[in-house]
Amino acid sequence: QVQLVESGGGLVQAGGSLRLSCAASRRTLGSYAVAWFRQPPGKEREFVTVISWSGSTTYYADSVKGRFTISRDNAKNMVYLQMNSLKPEDTAVYYCAARIGLHRDQNQYEIWGQGTQVTVSS
């Protein structure tokens, strides 16, 4: 089945931007919806955003709406998360996950990447 690897995390100042990437291997990502989740330090993992297999449908958590943008390039087997106007509360380990069909519930996802750390300093 498809395997996922995140990259692009790092340390950024508040107000800055980062772009995370989720690369798929072993099989095409084209038939999967892909979501980003994040786990802030000491907190539960939470939904951030999800994109349908075609890219035509996206959903965002209220906390990131208007600041984050999810996109995908099926030809490259990649999904991206553009994060602008970052805040210290965006600090978390960010994970991408895939499944057949859109869902916001992390328990519905069986395919996960290893995560990438994003740290936003104030």
Biopython code that builds the backbone (N, CA, C, O; Angstrom):
import numpy as np
from Bio.PDB.StructureBuilder import StructureBuilder

atoms = [
    (1, "GLN", "N", (0.837, -1.182, 0.000)),
    (1, "GLN", "CA", (0.000, 0.000, 0.000)),
    (1, "GLN", "C", (0.880, 1.243, 0.000)),
    (1, "GLN", "O", (2.100, 1.167, 0.143)),
    (2, "VAL", "N", (0.231, 2.378, -0.163)),
    (2, "VAL", "CA", (0.989, 3.623, -0.273)),
    (2, "VAL", "C", (1.712, 3.924, 1.044)),
    (2, "VAL", "O", (1.191, 3.658, 2.127)),
    (3, "GLN", "N", (2.915, 4.481, 0.930)),
    (3, "GLN", "CA", (3.670, 4.957, 2.080)),
    (3, "GLN", "C", (3.836, 6.461, 1.953)),
    (3, "GLN", "O", (3.961, 6.991, 0.849)),
    (4, "LEU", "N", (3.838, 7.145, 3.094)),
    (4, "LEU", "CA", (3.883, 8.601, 3.112)),
    (4, "LEU", "C", (5.107, 9.101, 3.882)),
    (4, "LEU", "O", (5.485, 8.536, 4.909)),
    (5, "VAL", "N", (5.716, 10.168, 3.369)),
    (5, "VAL", "CA", (6.851, 10.799, 4.041)),
    (5, "VAL", "C", (6.643, 12.308, 4.011)),
    (5, "VAL", "O", (6.503, 12.904, 2.943)),
    (6, "GLU", "N", (6.626, 12.921, 5.194)),
    (6, "GLU", "CA", (6.489, 14.374, 5.287)),
    (6, "GLU", "C", (7.865, 15.035, 5.298)),
    (6, "GLU", "O", (8.858, 14.440, 5.715)),
    (7, "SER", "N", (7.893, 16.271, 4.833)),
    (7, "SER", "CA", (9.100, 17.081, 4.907)),
    (7, "SER", "C", (8.714, 18.547, 4.909)),
    (7, "SER", "O", (7.566, 18.904, 4.642)),
    (8, "GLY", "N", (9.685, 19.389, 5.213)),
    (8, "GLY", "CA", (9.457, 20.828, 5.143)),
    (8, "GLY", "C", (9.267, 21.518, 6.475)),
    (8, "GLY", "O", (9.142, 22.741, 6.529)),
    (9, "GLY", "N", (9.243, 20.748, 7.553)),
    (9, "GLY", "CA", (9.102, 21.369, 8.860)),
    (9, "GLY", "C", (10.349, 22.130, 9.255)),
    (9, "GLY", "O", (11.391, 22.038, 8.607)),
    (10, "GLY", "N", (10.219, 22.884, 10.335)),
    (10, "GLY", "CA", (11.370, 23.649, 10.806)),
    (10, "GLY", "C", (10.956, 24.692, 11.814)),
    (10, "GLY", "O", (9.845, 24.673, 12.345)),
    (11, "LEU", "N", (11.886, 25.611, 12.067)),
    (11, "LEU", "CA", (11.665, 26.700, 13.014)),
    (11, "LEU", "C", (11.419, 27.982, 12.231)),
    (11, "LEU", "O", (12.182, 28.325, 11.327)),
    (12, "VAL", "N", (10.357, 28.680, 12.583)),
    (12, "VAL", "CA", (10.008, 29.920, 11.893)),
    (12, "VAL", "C", (9.469, 30.917, 12.914)),
    (12, "VAL", "O", (8.898, 30.523, 13.931)),
    (13, "GLN", "N", (9.649, 32.197, 12.643)),
    (13, "GLN", "CA", (9.110, 33.225, 13.535)),
    (13, "GLN", "C", (7.625, 33.420, 13.281)),
    (13, "GLN", "O", (7.127, 33.155, 12.187)),
    (14, "ALA", "N", (6.940, 33.878, 14.286)),
    (14, "ALA", "CA", (5.522, 34.194, 14.140)),
    (14, "ALA", "C", (5.324, 35.154, 12.976)),
    (14, "ALA", "O", (6.088, 36.103, 12.797)),
    (15, "GLY", "N", (4.287, 34.892, 12.188)),
    (15, "GLY", "CA", (4.027, 35.682, 11.004)),
    (15, "GLY", "C", (4.676, 35.142, 9.752)),
    (15, "GLY", "O", (4.372, 35.589, 8.646)),
    (16, "GLY", "N", (5.563, 34.186, 9.919)),
    (16, "GLY", "CA", (6.265, 33.602, 8.779)),
    (16, "GLY", "C", (5.469, 32.509, 8.099)),
    (16, "GLY", "O", (4.314, 32.247, 8.435)),
    (17, "SER", "N", (6.121, 31.874, 7.124)),
    (17, "SER", "CA", (5.475, 30.840, 6.318)),
    (17, "SER", "C", (6.351, 29.600, 6.215)),
    (17, "SER", "O", (7.576, 29.671, 6.311)),
    (18, "LEU", "N", (5.699, 28.476, 6.020)),
    (18, "LEU", "CA", (6.367, 27.218, 5.719)),
    (18, "LEU", "C", (5.496, 26.445, 4.753)),
    (18, "LEU", "O", (4.276, 26.607, 4.734)),
    (19, "ARG", "N", (6.122, 25.607, 3.954)),
    (19, "ARG", "CA", (5.366, 24.698, 3.108)),
    (19, "ARG", "C", (5.781, 23.274, 3.437)),
    (19, "ARG", "O", (6.946, 22.899, 3.297)),
    (20, "LEU", "N", (4.821, 22.500, 3.869)),
    (20, "LEU", "CA", (5.067, 21.090, 4.141)),
    (20, "LEU", "C", (4.735, 20.272, 2.896)),
    (20, "LEU", "O", (3.843, 20.616, 2.119)),
    (21, "SER", "N", (5.470, 19.191, 2.731)),
    (21, "SER", "CA", (5.224, 18.279, 1.624)),
    (21, "SER", "C", (4.960, 16.884, 2.157)),
    (21, "SER", "O", (5.529, 16.466, 3.165)),
    (22, "CYS", "N", (4.095, 16.182, 1.470)),
    (22, "CYS", "CA", (3.789, 14.788, 1.786)),
    (22, "CYS", "C", (4.009, 14.000, 0.502)),
    (22, "CYS", "O", (3.263, 14.141, -0.467)),
    (23, "ALA", "N", (5.039, 13.173, 0.513)),
    (23, "ALA", "CA", (5.402, 12.395, -0.665)),
    (23, "ALA", "C", (4.921, 10.963, -0.505)),
    (23, "ALA", "O", (5.070, 10.355, 0.555)),
    (24, "ALA", "N", (4.346, 10.439, -1.571)),
    (24, "ALA", "CA", (3.841, 9.067, -1.549)),
    (24, "ALA", "C", (4.760, 8.167, -2.348)),
    (24, "ALA", "O", (5.331, 8.568, -3.362)),
    (25, "SER", "N", (4.887, 6.958, -1.874)),
    (25, "SER", "CA", (5.671, 5.958, -2.611)),
    (25, "SER", "C", (4.928, 4.622, -2.567)),
    (25, "SER", "O", (3.940, 4.464, -1.850)),
    (26, "ARG", "N", (5.409, 3.705, -3.321)),
    (26, "ARG", "CA", (4.905, 2.321, -3.426)),
    (26, "ARG", "C", (3.676, 2.196, -4.300)),
    (26, "ARG", "O", (3.517, 1.189, -4.991)),
    (27, "ARG", "N", (2.808, 3.183, -4.290)),
    (27, "ARG", "CA", (1.717, 3.204, -5.257)),
    (27, "ARG", "C", (1.187, 4.621, -5.359)),
    (27, "ARG", "O", (1.488, 5.486, -4.536)),
    (28, "THR", "N", (0.383, 4.832, -6.401)),
    (28, "THR", "CA", (-0.079, 6.175, -6.674)),
    (28, "THR", "C", (-1.008, 6.698, -5.586)),
    (28, "THR", "O", (-1.805, 5.964, -5.002)),
    (29, "LEU", "N", (-0.873, 7.978, -5.344)),
    (29, "LEU", "CA", (-1.706, 8.652, -4.361)),
    (29, "LEU", "C", (-3.012, 9.122, -4.975)),
    (29, "LEU", "O", (-3.889, 9.625, -4.273)),
    (30, "GLY", "N", (-3.139, 8.961, -6.265)),
    (30, "GLY", "CA", (-4.231, 9.577, -6.994)),
    (30, "GLY", "C", (-5.627, 9.183, -6.547)),
    (30, "GLY", "O", (-6.557, 9.968, -6.730)),
    (31, "SER", "N", (-5.818, 8.004, -5.969)),
    (31, "SER", "CA", (-7.160, 7.573, -5.591)),
    (31, "SER", "C", (-7.478, 7.855, -4.126)),
    (31, "SER", "O", (-8.563, 7.519, -3.651)),
    (32, "TYR", "N", (-6.535, 8.471, -3.407)),
    (32, "TYR", "CA", (-6.693, 8.675, -1.972)),
    (32, "TYR", "C", (-7.000, 10.131, -1.627)),
    (32, "TYR", "O", (-6.456, 11.058, -2.228)),
    (33, "ALA", "N", (-7.880, 10.309, -0.649)),
    (33, "ALA", "CA", (-7.971, 11.602, 0.015)),
    (33, "ALA", "C", (-6.786, 11.685, 0.982)),
    (33, "ALA", "O", (-6.383, 10.685, 1.577)),
    (34, "VAL", "N", (-6.245, 12.879, 1.126)),
    (34, "VAL", "CA", (-5.100, 13.076, 2.012)),
    (34, "VAL", "C", (-5.399, 14.193, 2.998)),
    (34, "VAL", "O", (-5.879, 15.263, 2.625)),
    (35, "ALA", "N", (-5.110, 13.927, 4.237)),
    (35, "ALA", "CA", (-5.351, 14.906, 5.299)),
    (35, "ALA", "C", (-4.054, 15.247, 6.016)),
    (35, "ALA", "O", (-3.096, 14.475, 6.015)),
    (36, "TRP", "N", (-4.052, 16.413, 6.621)),
    (36, "TRP", "CA", (-2.997, 16.806, 7.547)),
    (36, "TRP", "C", (-3.608, 16.886, 8.946)),
    (36, "TRP", "O", (-4.676, 17.459, 9.157)),
    (37, "PHE", "N", (-2.899, 16.299, 9.869)),
    (37, "PHE", "CA", (-3.228, 16.401, 11.283)),
    (37, "PHE", "C", (-2.012, 16.974, 11.994)),
    (37, "PHE", "O", (-0.910, 16.979, 11.446)),
    (38, "ARG", "N", (-2.211, 17.452, 13.202)),
    (38, "ARG", "CA", (-1.072, 17.946, 13.975)),
    (38, "ARG", "C", (-1.259, 17.614, 15.447)),
    (38, "ARG", "O", (-2.379, 17.503, 15.947)),
    (39, "GLN", "N", (-0.139, 17.461, 16.118)),
    (39, "GLN", "CA", (-0.167, 17.195, 17.542)),
    (39, "GLN", "C", (0.708, 18.205, 18.260)),
    (39, "GLN", "O", (1.934, 18.097, 18.241)),
    (40, "PRO", "N", (0.078, 19.191, 18.898)),
    (40, "PRO", "CA", (0.843, 20.167, 19.676)),
    (40, "PRO", "C", (1.464, 19.500, 20.903)),
    (40, "PRO", "O", (0.982, 18.455, 21.341)),
    (41, "PRO", "N", (2.504, 20.073, 21.455)),
    (41, "PRO", "CA", (3.145, 19.460, 22.620)),
    (41, "PRO", "C", (2.177, 19.314, 23.784)),
    (41, "PRO", "O", (1.526, 20.280, 24.181)),
    (42, "GLY", "N", (2.081, 18.112, 24.329)),
    (42, "GLY", "CA", (1.229, 17.846, 25.470)),
    (42, "GLY", "C", (-0.258, 17.773, 25.166)),
    (42, "GLY", "O", (-1.075, 17.709, 26.084)),
    (43, "LYS", "N", (-0.619, 17.781, 23.879)),
    (43, "LYS", "CA", (-2.043, 17.761, 23.511)),
    (43, "LYS", "C", (-2.349, 16.598, 22.581)),
    (43, "LYS", "O", (-1.457, 15.902, 22.096)),
    (44, "GLU", "N", (-3.650, 16.414, 22.351)),
    (44, "GLU", "CA", (-4.089, 15.369, 21.448)),
    (44, "GLU", "C", (-3.853, 15.781, 19.989)),
    (44, "GLU", "O", (-3.797, 16.966, 19.662)),
    (45, "ARG", "N", (-3.719, 14.792, 19.145)),
    (45, "ARG", "CA", (-3.606, 15.073, 17.715)),
    (45, "ARG", "C", (-4.949, 15.605, 17.197)),
    (45, "ARG", "O", (-6.012, 15.130, 17.598)),
    (46, "GLU", "N", (-4.883, 16.588, 16.308)),
    (46, "GLU", "CA", (-6.105, 17.245, 15.820)),
    (46, "GLU", "C", (-6.092, 17.389, 14.309)),
    (46, "GLU", "O", (-5.040, 17.408, 13.671)),
    (47, "PHE", "N", (-7.283, 17.487, 13.764)),
    (47, "PHE", "CA", (-7.459, 17.667, 12.327)),
    (47, "PHE", "C", (-7.032, 19.069, 11.917)),
    (47, "PHE", "O", (-7.296, 20.041, 12.626)),
    (48, "VAL", "N", (-6.368, 19.167, 10.762)),
    (48, "VAL", "CA", (-5.988, 20.460, 10.199)),
    (48, "VAL", "C", (-6.725, 20.716, 8.885)),
    (48, "VAL", "O", (-7.402, 21.733, 8.735)),
    (49, "THR", "N", (-6.590, 19.786, 7.934)),
    (49, "THR", "CA", (-7.199, 19.980, 6.630)),
    (49, "THR", "C", (-7.206, 18.659, 5.877)),
    (49, "THR", "O", (-6.461, 17.737, 6.212)),
    (50, "VAL", "N", (-8.055, 18.574, 4.857)),
    (50, "VAL", "CA", (-8.129, 17.379, 4.023)),
    (50, "VAL", "C", (-8.466, 17.794, 2.589)),
    (50, "VAL", "O", (-9.151, 18.790, 2.357)),
    (51, "ILE", "N", (-7.968, 17.009, 1.642)),
    (51, "ILE", "CA", (-8.232, 17.265, 0.234)),
    (51, "ILE", "C", (-8.683, 15.971, -0.422)),
    (51, "ILE", "O", (-8.148, 14.901, -0.134)),
    (52, "SER", "N", (-9.665, 16.074, -1.300)),
    (52, "SER", "CA", (-10.166, 14.903, -2.002)),
    (52, "SER", "C", (-9.146, 14.405, -3.014)),
    (52, "SER", "O", (-8.163, 15.090, -3.295)),
    (53, "TRP", "N", (-9.375, 13.209, -3.565)),
    (53, "TRP", "CA", (-8.410, 12.622, -4.491)),
    (53, "TRP", "C", (-8.203, 13.496, -5.727)),
    (53, "TRP", "O", (-7.111, 13.540, -6.292)),
    (54, "SER", "N", (-9.256, 14.184, -6.135)),
    (54, "SER", "CA", (-9.174, 15.025, -7.336)),
    (54, "SER", "C", (-8.676, 16.423, -7.035)),
    (54, "SER", "O", (-8.281, 17.160, -7.938)),
    (55, "GLY", "N", (-8.696, 16.788, -5.755)),
    (55, "GLY", "CA", (-8.336, 18.152, -5.386)),
    (55, "GLY", "C", (-9.493, 19.129, -5.441)),
    (55, "GLY", "O", (-9.322, 20.314, -5.156)),
    (56, "SER", "N", (-10.671, 18.642, -5.805)),
    (56, "SER", "CA", (-11.806, 19.541, -5.994)),
    (56, "SER", "C", (-12.480, 19.932, -4.681)),
    (56, "SER", "O", (-13.200, 20.929, -4.624)),
    (57, "THR", "N", (-12.248, 19.154, -3.630)),
    (57, "THR", "CA", (-12.898, 19.422, -2.342)),
    (57, "THR", "C", (-11.856, 19.493, -1.235)),
    (57, "THR", "O", (-10.978, 18.637, -1.126)),
    (58, "THR", "N", (-11.973, 20.524, -0.427)),
    (58, "THR", "CA", (-11.080, 20.674, 0.723)),
    (58, "THR", "C", (-11.892, 21.123, 1.936)),
    (58, "THR", "O", (-12.920, 21.786, 1.805)),
    (59, "TYR", "N", (-11.412, 20.749, 3.108)),
    (59, "TYR", "CA", (-11.990, 21.209, 4.366)),
    (59, "TYR", "C", (-10.838, 21.646, 5.267)),
    (59, "TYR", "O", (-9.734, 21.105, 5.203)),
    (60, "TYR", "N", (-11.123, 22.635, 6.101)),
    (60, "TYR", "CA", (-10.114, 23.157, 7.013)),
    (60, "TYR", "C", (-10.680, 23.283, 8.422)),
    (60, "TYR", "O", (-11.869, 23.537, 8.612)),
    (61, "ALA", "N", (-9.807, 23.101, 9.398)),
    (61, "ALA", "CA", (-10.174, 23.437, 10.768)),
    (61, "ALA", "C", (-10.327, 24.954, 10.862)),
    (61, "ALA", "O", (-9.640, 25.704, 10.168)),
    (62, "ASP", "N", (-11.232, 25.389, 11.723)),
    (62, "ASP", "CA", (-11.461, 26.831, 11.864)),
    (62, "ASP", "C", (-10.182, 27.566, 12.258)),
    (62, "ASP", "O", (-9.975, 28.714, 11.865)),
    (63, "SER", "N", (-9.336, 26.910, 13.024)),
    (63, "SER", "CA", (-8.131, 27.560, 13.538)),
    (63, "SER", "C", (-7.115, 27.898, 12.455)),
    (63, "SER", "O", (-6.234, 28.729, 12.675)),
    (64, "VAL", "N", (-7.223, 27.265, 11.285)),
    (64, "VAL", "CA", (-6.241, 27.512, 10.222)),
    (64, "VAL", "C", (-6.877, 28.100, 8.964)),
    (64, "VAL", "O", (-6.170, 28.452, 8.020)),
    (65, "LYS", "N", (-8.193, 28.206, 8.945)),
    (65, "LYS", "CA", (-8.893, 28.689, 7.758)),
    (65, "LYS", "C", (-8.412, 30.092, 7.404)),
    (65, "LYS", "O", (-8.330, 30.972, 8.262)),
    (66, "GLY", "N", (-8.101, 30.281, 6.142)),
    (66, "GLY", "CA", (-7.623, 31.580, 5.685)),
    (66, "GLY", "C", (-6.120, 31.756, 5.798)),
    (66, "GLY", "O", (-5.566, 32.704, 5.241)),
    (67, "ARG", "N", (-5.453, 30.860, 6.506)),
    (67, "ARG", "CA", (-4.000, 30.944, 6.661)),
    (67, "ARG", "C", (-3.284, 29.762, 6.000)),
    (67, "ARG", "O", (-2.183, 29.919, 5.473)),
    (68, "PHE", "N", (-3.906, 28.590, 6.027)),
    (68, "PHE", "CA", (-3.307, 27.388, 5.464)),
    (68, "PHE", "C", (-4.026, 27.017, 4.173)),
    (68, "PHE", "O", (-5.225, 27.255, 4.023)),
    (69, "THR", "N", (-3.275, 26.431, 3.245)),
    (69, "THR", "CA", (-3.852, 25.961, 1.984)),
    (69, "THR", "C", (-3.291, 24.586, 1.661)),
    (69, "THR", "O", (-2.076, 24.389, 1.620)),
    (70, "ILE", "N", (-4.187, 23.644, 1.432)),
    (70, "ILE", "CA", (-3.778, 22.305, 1.028)),
    (70, "ILE", "C", (-3.916, 22.193, -0.489)),
    (70, "ILE", "O", (-4.855, 22.730, -1.077)),
    (71, "SER", "N", (-2.980, 21.499, -1.109)),
    (71, "SER", "CA", (-3.039, 21.287, -2.551)),
    (71, "SER", "C", (-2.369, 19.958, -2.863)),
    (71, "SER", "O", (-1.710, 19.365, -2.008)),
    (72, "ARG", "N", (-2.543, 19.499, -4.094)),
    (72, "ARG", "CA", (-1.928, 18.239, -4.473)),
    (72, "ARG", "C", (-1.533, 18.243, -5.930)),
    (72, "ARG", "O", (-2.103, 18.967, -6.747)),
    (73, "ASP", "N", (-0.543, 17.421, -6.244)),
    (73, "ASP", "CA", (-0.100, 17.214, -7.620)),
    (73, "ASP", "C", (-0.039, 15.699, -7.811)),
    (73, "ASP", "O", (0.952, 15.061, -7.456)),
    (74, "ASN", "N", (-1.079, 15.144, -8.362)),
    (74, "ASN", "CA", (-1.146, 13.680, -8.491)),
    (74, "ASN", "C", (-0.098, 13.137, -9.448)),
    (74, "ASN", "O", (0.344, 11.997, -9.307)),
    (75, "ALA", "N", (0.295, 13.936, -10.404)),
    (75, "ALA", "CA", (1.322, 13.487, -11.341)),
    (75, "ALA", "C", (2.656, 13.270, -10.626)),
    (75, "ALA", "O", (3.459, 12.428, -11.027)),
    (76, "LYS", "N", (2.875, 14.041, -9.564)),
    (76, "LYS", "CA", (4.113, 13.925, -8.795)),
    (76, "LYS", "C", (3.921, 13.116, -7.515)),
    (76, "LYS", "O", (4.868, 12.908, -6.757)),
    (77, "ASN", "N", (2.702, 12.667, -7.281)),
    (77, "ASN", "CA", (2.418, 11.902, -6.055)),
    (77, "ASN", "C", (2.719, 12.715, -4.800)),
    (77, "ASN", "O", (3.290, 12.207, -3.836)),
    (78, "MET", "N", (2.322, 13.988, -4.831)),
    (78, "MET", "CA", (2.648, 14.894, -3.737)),
    (78, "MET", "C", (1.400, 15.629, -3.250)),
    (78, "MET", "O", (0.490, 15.929, -4.023)),
    (79, "VAL", "N", (1.387, 15.905, -1.964)),
    (79, "VAL", "CA", (0.396, 16.792, -1.351)),
    (79, "VAL", "C", (1.170, 17.833, -0.555)),
    (79, "VAL", "O", (2.186, 17.534, 0.072)),
    (80, "TYR", "N", (0.663, 19.061, -0.595)),
    (80, "TYR", "CA", (1.362, 20.175, 0.042)),
    (80, "TYR", "C", (0.460, 20.870, 1.059)),
    (80, "TYR", "O", (-0.765, 20.873, 0.939)),
    (81, "LEU", "N", (1.103, 21.453, 2.054)),
    (81, "LEU", "CA", (0.396, 22.300, 3.009)),
    (81, "LEU", "C", (1.158, 23.608, 3.120)),
    (81, "LEU", "O", (2.224, 23.676, 3.732)),
    (82, "GLN", "N", (0.593, 24.644, 2.517)),
    (82, "GLN", "CA", (1.174, 25.983, 2.610)),
    (82, "GLN", "C", (0.637, 26.658, 3.862)),
    (82, "GLN", "O", (-0.572, 26.823, 4.024)),
    (83, "MET", "N", (1.537, 27.041, 4.732)),
    (83, "MET", "CA", (1.137, 27.630, 6.010)),
    (83, "MET", "C", (1.664, 29.064, 6.075)),
    (83, "MET", "O", (2.874, 29.290, 6.096)),
    (84, "ASN", "N", (0.756, 30.011, 6.107)),
    (84, "ASN", "CA", (1.106, 31.429, 6.185)),
    (84, "ASN", "C", (0.643, 32.020, 7.509)),
    (84, "ASN", "O", (-0.173, 31.431, 8.217)),
    (85, "SER", "N", (1.168, 33.174, 7.824)),
    (85, "SER", "CA", (0.791, 33.890, 9.058)),
    (85, "SER", "C", (0.844, 32.959, 10.264)),
    (85, "SER", "O", (-0.090, 32.904, 11.064)),
    (86, "LEU", "N", (1.923, 32.248, 10.377)),
    (86, "LEU", "CA", (2.044, 31.253, 11.445)),
    (86, "LEU", "C", (2.048, 31.885, 12.818)),
    (86, "LEU", "O", (2.557, 32.989, 13.015)),
    (87, "LYS", "N", (1.468, 31.160, 13.767)),
    (87, "LYS", "CA", (1.355, 31.604, 15.148)),
    (87, "LYS", "C", (2.052, 30.596, 16.056)),
    (87, "LYS", "O", (2.214, 29.434, 15.682)),
    (88, "PRO", "N", (2.457, 31.023, 17.220)),
    (88, "PRO", "CA", (3.089, 30.061, 18.153)),
    (88, "PRO", "C", (2.203, 28.852, 18.436)),
    (88, "PRO", "O", (2.704, 27.750, 18.659)),
    (89, "GLU", "N", (0.887, 29.059, 18.426)),
    (89, "GLU", "CA", (-0.020, 27.933, 18.695)),
    (89, "GLU", "C", (-0.096, 26.934, 17.541)),
    (89, "GLU", "O", (-0.738, 25.891, 17.669)),
    (90, "ASP", "N", (0.547, 27.240, 16.423)),
    (90, "ASP", "CA", (0.652, 26.274, 15.325)),
    (90, "ASP", "C", (1.791, 25.285, 15.550)),
    (90, "ASP", "O", (1.946, 24.329, 14.791)),
    (91, "THR", "N", (2.581, 25.514, 16.587)),
    (91, "THR", "CA", (3.679, 24.607, 16.896)),
    (91, "THR", "C", (3.144, 23.210, 17.175)),
    (91, "THR", "O", (2.279, 23.022, 18.030)),
    (92, "ALA", "N", (3.673, 22.229, 16.440)),
    (92, "ALA", "CA", (3.166, 20.860, 16.549)),
    (92, "ALA", "C", (3.996, 19.951, 15.651)),
    (92, "ALA", "O", (4.788, 20.408, 14.827)),
    (93, "VAL", "N", (3.790, 18.658, 15.835)),
    (93, "VAL", "CA", (4.250, 17.687, 14.841)),
    (93, "VAL", "C", (3.110, 17.523, 13.845)),
    (93, "VAL", "O", (1.973, 17.238, 14.220)),
    (94, "TYR", "N", (3.433, 17.705, 12.582)),
    (94, "TYR", "CA", (2.430, 17.627, 11.525)),
    (94, "TYR", "C", (2.553, 16.291, 10.805)),
    (94, "TYR", "O", (3.643, 15.865, 10.423)),
    (95, "TYR", "N", (1.397, 15.639, 10.631)),
    (95, "TYR", "CA", (1.335, 14.343, 9.989)),
    (95, "TYR", "C", (0.425, 14.410, 8.765)),
    (95, "TYR", "O", (-0.609, 15.077, 8.794)),
    (96, "CYS", "N", (0.807, 13.723, 7.693)),
    (96, "CYS", "CA", (-0.137, 13.511, 6.616)),
    (96, "CYS", "C", (-0.639, 12.075, 6.701)),
    (96, "CYS", "O", (0.054, 11.174, 7.172)),
    (97, "ALA", "N", (-1.867, 11.895, 6.228)),
    (97, "ALA", "CA", (-2.514, 10.593, 6.296)),
    (97, "ALA", "C", (-3.397, 10.426, 5.065)),
    (97, "ALA", "O", (-3.868, 11.412, 4.498)),
    (98, "ALA", "N", (-3.623, 9.188, 4.654)),
    (98, "ALA", "CA", (-4.381, 8.929, 3.434)),
    (98, "ALA", "C", (-5.430, 7.845, 3.664)),
    (98, "ALA", "O", (-5.258, 6.931, 4.470)),
    (99, "ARG", "N", (-6.507, 7.987, 2.930)),
    (99, "ARG", "CA", (-7.562, 6.984, 2.953)),
    (99, "ARG", "C", (-8.396, 7.145, 1.685)),
    (99, "ARG", "O", (-8.294, 8.150, 0.982)),
    (100, "ILE", "N", (-9.213, 6.150, 1.410)),
    (100, "ILE", "CA", (-10.170, 6.249, 0.307)),
    (100, "ILE", "C", (-11.392, 6.986, 0.858)),
    (100, "ILE", "O", (-12.066, 6.483, 1.756)),
    (101, "GLY", "N", (-11.676, 8.164, 0.330)),
    (101, "GLY", "CA", (-12.811, 8.944, 0.795)),
    (101, "GLY", "C", (-12.422, 9.967, 1.837)),
    (101, "GLY", "O", (-11.592, 9.700, 2.705)),
    (102, "LEU", "N", (-13.030, 11.152, 1.748)),
    (102, "LEU", "CA", (-12.754, 12.240, 2.674)),
    (102, "LEU", "C", (-13.239, 11.910, 4.074)),
    (102, "LEU", "O", (-14.310, 11.329, 4.253)),
    (103, "HIS", "N", (-12.442, 12.286, 5.064)),
    (103, "HIS", "CA", (-12.899, 12.176, 6.450)),
    (103, "HIS", "C", (-12.046, 13.089, 7.301)),
    (103, "HIS", "O", (-10.866, 13.301, 7.020)),
    (104, "ARG", "N", (-12.663, 13.636, 8.360)),
    (104, "ARG", "CA", (-11.915, 14.511, 9.270)),
    (104, "ARG", "C", (-11.476, 13.773, 10.540)),
    (104, "ARG", "O", (-10.691, 14.294, 11.332)),
    (105, "ASP", "N", (-11.987, 12.572, 10.716)),
    (105, "ASP", "CA", (-11.696, 11.809, 11.935)),
    (105, "ASP", "C", (-10.408, 11.009, 11.736)),
    (105, "ASP", "O", (-10.329, 10.156, 10.852)),
    (106, "GLN", "N", (-9.405, 11.290, 12.560)),
    (106, "GLN", "CA", (-8.120, 10.611, 12.393)),
    (106, "GLN", "C", (-8.229, 9.099, 12.583)),
    (106, "GLN", "O", (-7.401, 8.347, 12.067)),
    (107, "ASN", "N", (-9.230, 8.659, 13.308)),
    (107, "ASN", "CA", (-9.392, 7.221, 13.529)),
    (107, "ASN", "C", (-9.811, 6.473, 12.262)),
    (107, "ASN", "O", (-9.767, 5.244, 12.212)),
    (108, "GLN", "N", (-10.216, 7.228, 11.245)),
    (108, "GLN", "CA", (-10.607, 6.622, 9.973)),
    (108, "GLN", "C", (-9.415, 6.437, 9.032)),
    (108, "GLN", "O", (-9.567, 5.904, 7.933)),
    (109, "TYR", "N", (-8.248, 6.871, 9.455)),
    (109, "TYR", "CA", (-7.062, 6.802, 8.599)),
    (109, "TYR", "C", (-6.129, 5.695, 9.075)),
    (109, "TYR", "O", (-5.823, 5.590, 10.263)),
    (110, "GLU", "N", (-5.686, 4.879, 8.137)),
    (110, "GLU", "CA", (-4.770, 3.789, 8.459)),
    (110, "GLU", "C", (-3.373, 4.013, 7.913)),
    (110, "GLU", "O", (-2.422, 3.365, 8.350)),
    (111, "ILE", "N", (-3.240, 4.927, 6.959)),
    (111, "ILE", "CA", (-1.942, 5.188, 6.328)),
    (111, "ILE", "C", (-1.437, 6.529, 6.829)),
    (111, "ILE", "O", (-2.080, 7.561, 6.635)),
    (112, "TRP", "N", (-0.272, 6.502, 7.478)),
    (112, "TRP", "CA", (0.286, 7.697, 8.095)),
    (112, "TRP", "C", (1.758, 7.870, 7.752)),
    (112, "TRP", "O", (2.485, 6.900, 7.543)),
    (113, "GLY", "N", (2.177, 9.130, 7.700)),
    (113, "GLY", "CA", (3.597, 9.418, 7.625)),
    (113, "GLY", "C", (4.181, 9.469, 9.030)),
    (113, "GLY", "O", (3.479, 9.261, 10.020)),
    (114, "GLN", "N", (5.481, 9.749, 9.098)),
    (114, "GLN", "CA", (6.170, 9.722, 10.392)),
    (114, "GLN", "C", (6.096, 11.052, 11.125)),
    (114, "GLN", "O", (6.401, 11.123, 12.315)),
    (115, "GLY", "N", (5.690, 12.113, 10.418)),
    (115, "GLY", "CA", (5.534, 13.418, 11.037)),
    (115, "GLY", "C", (6.733, 14.313, 10.810)),
    (115, "GLY", "O", (7.856, 13.845, 10.627)),
    (116, "THR", "N", (6.474, 15.614, 10.826)),
    (116, "THR", "CA", (7.528, 16.617, 10.721)),
    (116, "THR", "C", (7.245, 17.732, 11.720)),
    (116, "THR", "O", (6.106, 18.175, 11.863)),
    (117, "GLN", "N", (8.284, 18.179, 12.402)),
    (117, "GLN", "CA", (8.116, 19.163, 13.471)),
    (117, "GLN", "C", (8.058, 20.574, 12.897)),
    (117, "GLN", "O", (8.892, 20.970, 12.083)),
    (118, "VAL", "N", (7.059, 21.315, 13.338)),
    (118, "VAL", "CA", (6.956, 22.742, 13.025)),
    (118, "VAL", "C", (6.991, 23.505, 14.348)),
    (118, "VAL", "O", (6.193, 23.238, 15.247)),
    (119, "THR", "N", (7.907, 24.441, 14.457)),
    (119, "THR", "CA", (8.019, 25.247, 15.661)),
    (119, "THR", "C", (7.943, 26.714, 15.275)),
    (119, "THR", "O", (8.721, 27.192, 14.450)),
    (120, "VAL", "N", (6.997, 27.423, 15.881)),
    (120, "VAL", "CA", (6.807, 28.838, 15.598)),
    (120, "VAL", "C", (7.181, 29.626, 16.847)),
    (120, "VAL", "O", (6.566, 29.473, 17.902)),
    (121, "SER", "N", (8.195, 30.467, 16.710)),
    (121, "SER", "CA", (8.651, 31.254, 17.857)),
    (121, "SER", "C", (7.946, 32.612, 17.882)),
    (121, "SER", "O", (7.604, 33.175, 16.843)),
    (122, "SER", "N", (7.741, 33.117, 19.093)),
    (122, "SER", "CA", (7.046, 34.401, 19.232)),
    (122, "SER", "C", (8.022, 35.571, 19.202)),
    (122, "SER", "O", (7.605, 36.725, 19.306)),
]
sb = StructureBuilder()
sb.init_structure("model")
sb.init_model(0)
sb.init_chain("A")
sb.init_seg("    ")
for serial, (resi, resn, name, xyz) in enumerate(atoms, 1):
    if name == "N":
        sb.init_residue(resn, " ", resi, " ")
    sb.init_atom(name, np.array(xyz, "f"), 0.0, 1.0, " ", f" {name:<3s}", serial, name[0])
structure = sb.get_structure()
